[in-house]
Structure formats: C-alpha cells, structure tokens
Amino acid sequence: MNSHVKQTLLRRLTESHESLRATLEGVDLETVVYADSGWRIRDIIGHIATWDREIAKALRAFLAGEVYLTPDIGDDESAFNEQAVAAQRQLSTQQILSEWEGARAEFKAAIEAIPPERFPGDMLYPWGDERGDIAGLVETMIKHDAEHRADILHAIRSS
C-alpha cells in the first residue's frame, strides 16, 4: 500500500467525522435515537469515541508487533457498549463532544504513525472476532459512523 492510499483513508475518516459533526449542528443531543436502549444522540457520540479509542489502541499495538483486544469484550460487544455509555453519562454534553473530537484525532494519529508498507498486514480487530488489514478496519469504522449518522438523522426527523 502506498502513501496515497493511506492519505485517502485518513481523508475519508476525516470526511466521515465532519459529516456527523455537521449533522449535530443545532441539534438537541438529548434526543433519544434508540428507544429500546434509551440511547440519546450524546450516547452515540460517546459510543463512537469509545470505539475510536479502542481502534487507536489496536493500531498502536499492531505497530509494536503486538495484539490488542478490548478488555471484557466477551462474545458480544453489547455489554461493553452499554457499560461505556453508562460511564459516559457522568460527563457533560461538552465533555462528550470533546471526547469524540479527541478520540478521532487519536485514531488518525495512530494511522499516521503506521508506515504505509505495514497497512496490508493482517491484524486482529479489537472486538476480537474479526481479522483484516488497516484499510478494512478504517472502512468498518467509516461504515459505523454512517450507520449511526443515519439513525441520528431519522430520530431528528421523527422528533
């Protein structure tokens, strides 16, 4: 993989984040998006931040020739996600937004640190039941952003 592909992935990750940021402008972050769990927009933003940080840890481990697996992930990441959201409910909305911005910057910095020739390498993704290369991991997270953004947009339009 050459530097052009690395820069393209970084650009797409930035664009995905900026798209969600634009969606959030002027929106009440207390709006419930998922009625079954009670997750609000702020919870989703915190959830994305949590996974951006987990991805950054996995990428740094990969660079060091190690493997990182999210602690206490189990067979289903639902419990991990719920615990992370519950912990973040102690934070103010501004703190959640700062965490989200910082986590994406950390994710991108971890990508920046990896030499382009290491991108095709096989790694265990931090949720533990999937392997792939860095490009696949970044694409998965871009898709994750898009899915949650679509759900947020739906909730905004329905409220």
KAKA-V805721 format. One record per pair of residues at least 24 apart in sequence whose ideal C-beta (glycine too) atoms are under 10 Angstrom apart, sorted by sequence separation. I is the first residue (numbers start at 0). J is the second residue. D is the distance in whole Angstrom. If there is no record, write none. Layout:
I_J_D + I_J_D
This chain:
19_43_9 + 20_44_10 + 109_133_10 + 19_44_8 + 50_76_9 + 53_79_9 + 110_136_9 + 110_137_7 + 19_47_8 + 50_79_10 + 49_79_8 + 50_80_9 + 53_83_9 + 106_136_10 + 107_137_10 + 16_47_9 + 49_80_8 + 52_83_10 + 106_137_9 + 15_47_10 + 49_82_10 + 50_83_9 + 46_80_6 + 49_83_4 + 106_140_8 + 16_51_9 + 45_80_10 + 46_81_10 + 48_83_9 + 49_84_8 + 46_83_7 + 49_86_9 + 103_140_10 + 42_80_9 + 45_83_7 + 46_84_6 + 49_87_8 + 12_51_9 + 42_81_10 + 45_84_6 + 48_87_8 + 45_85_10 + 36_77_9 + 42_83_9 + 43_84_9 + 45_86_9 + 46_87_8 + 103_144_9 + 38_80_9 + 42_84_5 + 45_87_4 + 38_81_9 + 41_84_9 + 42_85_9 + 44_87_9 + 45_88_8 + 36_80_9 + 36_81_7 + 39_84_9 + 42_87_7 + 45_90_7 + 38_84_6 + 41_87_8 + 42_88_7 + 52_98_8 + 59_105_9 + 37_84_9 + 41_88_9 + 48_95_7 + 51_98_9 + 55_102_7 + 58_105_10 + 62_109_8 + 79_126_8 + 36_84_8 + 44_92_9 + 48_96_9 + 51_99_8 + 54_102_9 + 55_103_9 + 58_106_8 + 61_109_9 + 62_110_10 + 39_88_9 + 41_90_9 + 45_94_9 + 48_97_9 + 49_98_8 + 51_100_10 + 52_101_9 + 53_102_9 + 54_103_10 + 55_104_9 + 56_105_9 + 59_108_9 + 60_109_10 + 76_125_10 + 41_91_9 + 45_95_5 + 48_98_5 + 49_99_10 + 51_101_9 + 52_102_5 + 55_105_4 + 56_106_10 + 58_108_9 + 59_109_5 + 62_112_6 + 76_126_5 + 41_92_6 + 44_95_5 + 45_96_9 + 47_98_10 + 48_99_4 + 51_102_4 + 52_103_10 + 54_105_9 + 55_106_5 + 58_109_4 + 62_113_5 + 75_126_10 + 76_127_9 + 40_92_9 + 43_95_10 + 44_96_7 + 47_99_6 + 48_100_8 + 50_102_8 + 51_103_5 + 54_106_5 + 55_107_9 + 57_109_8 + 58_110_6 + 61_113_7 + 62_114_8 + 76_128_9 + 39_92_10 + 41_94_10 + 42_95_8 + 45_98_7 + 46_99_9 + 48_101_8 + 49_102_7 + 51_104_9 + 52_105_6 + 53_106_9 + 55_108_7 + 56_109_8 + 58_111_10 + 59_112_7 + 72_125_8 + 73_126_10 + 74_127_9 + 75_128_9 + 41_95_5 + 44_98_8 + 45_99_7 + 48_102_4 + 51_105_7 + 52_106_8 + 55_109_4 + 58_112_8 + 59_113_9 + 72_126_6 + 73_127_9 + 74_128_8 + 40_95_9 + 41_96_8 + 44_99_5 + 47_102_8 + 48_103_8 + 51_106_4 + 54_109_7 + 55_110_9 + 58_113_6 + 62_117_7 + 67_122_9 + 68_123_7 + 69_124_9 + 70_125_10 + 72_127_6 + 39_95_10 + 43_99_10 + 44_100_10 + 47_103_8 + 50_106_9 + 51_107_9 + 54_110_9 + 61_117_8 + 64_120_10 + 66_122_7 + 67_123_8 + 68_124_9 + 69_125_5 + 72_128_9 + 45_102_9 + 48_105_9 + 52_109_10 + 55_112_10 + 65_122_10 + 66_123_5 + 67_124_10 + 68_125_6 + 69_126_6 + 41_99_9 + 44_102_10 + 48_106_9 + 51_109_9 + 62_120_10 + 67_125_6 + 68_126_8 + 69_127_7 + 47_106_10 + 58_117_10 + 61_120_7 + 66_125_9 + 68_127_5 + 61_121_9 + 62_122_10 + 67_127_10 + 61_122_5 + 66_127_10 + 60_122_8 + 61_123_9 + 29_92_8 + 60_123_9 + 28_92_5 + 58_122_8 + 27_92_10 + 28_93_10 + 57_122_7 + 60_125_9 + 57_123_8 + 28_95_8 + 57_124_7 + 58_125_9 + 28_96_8 + 57_125_4 + 56_125_7 + 57_126_9 + 54_124_8 + 55_125_9 + 53_124_9 + 54_125_6 + 61_132_10 + 53_125_5 + 54_126_10 + 61_133_8 + 23_96_8 + 52_125_10 + 53_126_8 + 50_125_8 + 58_133_7 + 61_136_9 + 20_96_9 + 23_99_9 + 50_126_9 + 57_133_10 + 58_136_8 + 20_99_9 + 54_133_10 + 57_136_8 + 58_137_10 + 19_99_9 + 20_100_8 + 54_136_7 + 16_99_8 + 20_103_9 + 54_137_8 + 16_100_8 + 19_103_9 + 54_139_9 + 16_102_10 + 17_103_10 + 54_140_6 + 16_103_5 + 15_103_9 + 16_104_9 + 50_139_10 + 51_140_7 + 54_143_10 + 13_103_8 + 16_106_9 + 50_140_7 + 12_103_7 + 16_107_9 + 51_143_10 + 47_140_9 + 50_143_7 + 51_144_9 + 12_106_7 + 13_107_7 + 50_144_10 + 12_107_6 + 47_143_7 + 9_106_10 + 46_143_9 + 47_144_6 + 9_107_6 + 12_110_7 + 8_107_9 + 47_147_6 + 9_110_6 + 43_144_10 + 46_147_7 + 47_148_10 + 8_110_7 + 9_111_7 + 43_146_10 + 44_147_9 + 6_110_10 + 43_147_5 + 5_110_7 + 6_111_10 + 43_148_9 + 5_111_8 + 40_147_9 + 43_150_7 + 44_151_9 + 5_113_8 + 43_151_6 + 5_114_9 + 6_115_9 + 38_147_10 + 5_115_5 + 8_118_8 + 40_150_9 + 4_115_7 + 5_116_10 + 40_151_6 + 43_154_9 + 2_114_9 + 3_115_9 + 5_117_10 + 38_150_9 + 39_151_10 + 0_113_10 + 2_115_5 + 5_118_6 + 0_114_10 + 1_115_6 + 2_116_10 + 4_118_7 + 33_147_10 + 40_154_7 + 0_115_5 + 1_116_9 + 4_119_10 + 32_147_8 + 39_154_9 + 40_155_8 + 0_116_7 + 2_118_10 + 38_154_10 + 0_117_8 + 1_118_9 + 33_150_7 + 0_118_4 + 32_150_5 + 0_119_6 + 32_151_6 + 0_120_10 + 32_152_10 + 34_154_9 + 30_151_8 + 32_153_8 + 33_154_8 + 15_137_9 + 32_154_4 + 18_141_10 + 28_151_10 + 31_154_7 + 32_155_9 + 16_140_10 + 30_154_6 + 8_133_8 + 12_137_6 + 15_140_8 + 16_141_9 + 19_144_6 + 22_147_10 + 23_148_9 + 26_151_8 + 30_155_7 + 32_157_10 + 8_134_6 + 11_137_7 + 12_138_10 + 15_141_5 + 18_144_8 + 19_145_9 + 22_148_6 + 26_152_10 + 31_157_10 + 32_158_10 + 7_134_9 + 11_138_8 + 14_141_8 + 15_142_9 + 18_145_8 + 21_148_10 + 22_149_10 + 30_157_9 + 31_158_8 + 5_133_8 + 8_136_9 + 9_137_8 + 12_140_7 + 15_143_9 + 16_144_7 + 19_147_8 + 23_151_8 + 26_154_9 + 27_155_9 + 30_158_6 + 4_133_10 + 5_134_9 + 8_137_5 + 11_140_10 + 12_141_6 + 15_144_4 + 19_148_5 + 22_151_6 + 26_155_6 + 4_134_7 + 7_137_10 + 8_138_8 + 11_141_6 + 14_144_10 + 15_145_7 + 18_148_6 + 22_152_6 + 25_155_10 + 27_158_8 + 0_132_8 + 5_137_10 + 12_144_9 + 19_151_8 + 23_155_10 + 26_158_9 + 0_133_8 + 8_141_9 + 15_148_8 + 19_152_10 + 22_155_8 + 0_134_7
